[in-house]
Amino acid sequence: MSQPATSCVVFDDVEPLSGALMSWCAERSIRLRSQEGVSAASAVINLFFAGYRTQDELLGALCAGDDSEMVFAS
């Protein structure tokens, strides 16, 4: 799913995104460059555009998606 041209991520937004992704992957021993790591990165970006802004919010949503796997749907 592509984002509208008016949506963008600025430098200040990268830290919570990368922090949530790295934490989630580390907790599960998932390599960032694996297929599951790439899928998680996509999910983090989608969650950000859905309104999750802090690392805690993003990580919570990712962890909630572990049970339903809805987060990883494309």
C-alpha positions in Angstrom: 0.0 0.0 0.0 1.5 3.3 -1.0 1.1 6.5 1.0 -0.1 9.8 -0.5 2.5 12.2 -1.7 1.7 14.6 1.1 2.7 12.0 3.7 6.4 12.1 4.8 8.6 11.0 7.6 11.0 13.6 9.0 14.2 12.9 10.8 12.6 13.2 14.2 10.2 10.5 13.3 12.9 7.9 12.5 14.1 7.3 16.1 10.8 5.9 17.4 10.3 3.9 14.2 13.7 2.3 14.2 13.7 1.9 18.0 10.4 0.0 17.9 11.5 -2.2 15.0 14.9 -3.0 16.5 13.3 -3.8 19.9 10.7 -6.0 18.4 13.2 -7.9 16.3 15.7 -8.3 19.1 13.0 -9.7 21.5 12.3 -12.4 18.9 15.8 -13.0 17.6 14.8 -11.8 14.1 17.4 -10.4 11.8 16.4 -7.0 10.4 17.2 -8.0 6.8 15.2 -11.3 7.0 11.8 -11.5 5.3 10.1 -11.3 8.7 12.3 -8.2 9.7 11.4 -6.5 6.4 7.7 -7.3 7.0 8.0 -5.8 10.5 9.6 -2.7 9.1 6.7 -2.3 6.7 4.2 -2.8 9.5 6.0 -0.1 11.7 5.7 2.4 8.8 2.0 1.6 8.3 1.4 1.9 12.0 3.1 5.3 12.0 0.9 6.5 9.2 -2.1 5.1 11.1 -1.3 7.5 14.0 1.1 5.6 16.3 3.8 8.1 17.0 5.9 7.0 20.0 8.2 4.0 20.3 6.0 2.6 23.0 2.8 3.0 20.9 4.5 1.4 17.9 6.0 -1.5 19.9 2.7 -2.1 21.7 0.8 -2.3 18.3 3.5 -4.6 16.9 3.2 -6.9 20.0 -0.6 -6.8 19.8 -0.2 -7.9 16.1 1.7 -11.0 17.2 -1.5 -12.7 18.2 -3.6 -11.7 15.2 -0.9 -11.1 12.6 -3.2 -8.3 11.3 -0.2 -5.9 11.5 1.6 -7.8 8.8 -1.2 -7.8 6.3 -0.3 -5.9 3.1 
